[in-house]
Amino acid sequence: MKVRILTSVGIAVFGLPLLIFSDYAVYPIALGLLCALSAFELLRVIGLEKNLAVAIPTYILTALLPLLSYEPFFGIDGNTYVLILALAVFFYLLYLAGCAIFSRGRLGFSSLAAAFTAVAYVSVCFTSMSLLRYMKNGEYLFELIFIGAWVCDTFAYFTGRLFGRHKLAPELSPKKTVEGSVGGMLFTVGGFALYGFIIECVNKNLDANYLVLCILGLVISAVAQVGDLFASLIKREHGVKDYSKILPGHGGILDRFDSVLIVSPVLTAACILFPPFTVIA
C-alpha cells in the first residue's frame, strides 16, 4: 500500500503540471510518450514486443499520432487530422498484413488482429485526449475525461465496499458489484454537475448546460466501467496480472489509465455534438 501511495503521489506531481500547461506542446508530447508505452504493454501481453518488424513501426506511429494533433505547431486542423489518423491506422493494417504474409507462418491472423486492435485503441484514445483539449472551451472540457473516469472508479469502489451484494462481472473482476457500479455512476453525474457550477464561477462568460453535463456523466461513467472491464478481459485472456511494472504498486500505464482512455473518444464526440459549455453573448 505504501508503494502504491508513493506512486500515486508521483503521478500527481508529474500529471498536474501537464494539465496546467496543457496549452503547450509538452502535453501532446507526453501523450505521445504514454501512447508508445501503452502500445509496448499491449504488444508485450500478446507476445510481439520482440518482433522488431512489428514493434518498431508501432512505437513510432503511436508516439507521433498524438503529437501531430497539436495544431499550433503543425498547423493541421481537427477535421484534416481525423482523416490523417484514419489513413494512418488503415495503412498500419496493410503493413501488418504484409508482415504476416511474409513471416512464413510466424505471424498469424490472431496476432495481427491483436496488434492492430492494440494500436488503433491506444492511438485513437490518446489522440482524442489531445483533440478535446484544443477544441473550443477545451481547457474546461478535457478535464471531464479524468473527472469521469476517476470519480466513477473511486466511488464505485467505496459504494461497492459498503453496499455491494451482487457481482457485476465475476469472471473478469470478482470484486466489482452492481451496487458499486450504480454508485459510481450517480457520483459521476453529481461530479459533472458540480464541475459545471465551478466553471461558471471561474469564468463568468460561460454558461453550463447542466442537463447535458448530467447525461454526459451518466454515459461517461458507464463507458469508464466498460473500459476497466475490457482491460481486465485482455489480461485474463493472456494470463497476466498487470500490463507491466512501470508504475510500482499500480502495474502499467494501461492498468492505471484503462478507464481514462476509453472515455476520451466518447467524450470528444459527445462534446462536438452537445457542447456542455456555451459562451454567453
Secondary structure, 3 states (H helix, E strand, C coil): CHHHHHHHHHHHHHHHHHHHCCCCCHHHHHHHHHHHHHHHHHHHHHCCCCCHHHHHHHHHHHHHHHHHCCHHHHCCCHHHHHHHHHHHHHHHHHHHHHHHHCCCCCCCHHHHHHHHHHHHHHHHHHHHHHHHHCCCCHHHHCHHHHHHHHHHHHHHHHHHHHHCCCEEECCCEEEEEHHHHHHHHHHHHHHHHHHHHHHHHHCCCEEECHHHHHHHHHHHHHHHHHHHHHHHHHHHHHCCCCCCCCECCCECHHHHHHHHHHHHHHHHHHHHHCCCEEECC
